[in-house]
């Protein structure tokens, strides 16, 4: 029983690391190929959405 709990914990950690790596690589890939204006507009809209003053 102990080994199954340890195995489940290891699988969970491995899945979390893999998901974080995939998300990070996806963000880098998207930011690398996206139009700079589109990135600026998305960040600008997000700042307004969280009520952060940007002007």
C-alpha positions in Angstrom: 0.0 0.0 0.0 2.8 2.4 0.8 4.3 1.9 -2.6 1.0 2.7 -4.4 0.7 6.0 -2.4 4.3 6.9 -3.1 3.8 6.0 -6.8 0.7 8.1 -7.0 2.5 11.1 -5.4 5.4 10.7 -7.9 3.0 10.5 -10.8 1.3 13.6 -9.6 4.5 15.5 -9.3 5.7 14.3 -12.7 2.5 15.4 -14.3 2.6 18.8 -12.6 6.2 19.4 -13.8 5.3 18.3 -17.3 2.3 20.5 -17.4 4.3 23.5 -16.2 7.0 22.9 -18.8 4.4 22.6 -21.6 2.7 25.8 -20.5 6.0 27.6 -20.3 7.2 26.4 -23.7 3.8 27.3 -25.2 4.0 30.8 -23.9 7.5 31.3 -25.2 6.5 29.9 -28.6 3.4 32.0 -28.9 5.2 35.2 -27.7 8.0 34.5 -30.2 5.7 34.3 -33.2 2.9 36.7 -32.3 2.6 40.1 -33.6 4.0 42.7 -31.2 0.9 44.9 -31.5 -1.4 41.9 -30.6 0.7 41.2 -27.5 0.6 44.8 -26.4 -3.1 45.0 -26.9 -3.7 41.8 -24.9 -1.5 43.0 -22.0 -3.2 46.4 -22.2 -6.7 44.9 -22.0 -5.6 42.7 -19.1 -4.3 45.7 -17.2 -7.7 47.4 -17.6 -9.5 44.2 -16.6 -7.7 44.1 -13.3 -8.2 47.8 -12.7 -4.4 48.6 -13.0 -3.7 52.1 -14.1 -1.6 52.1 -17.2 -2.0 55.5 -18.7 
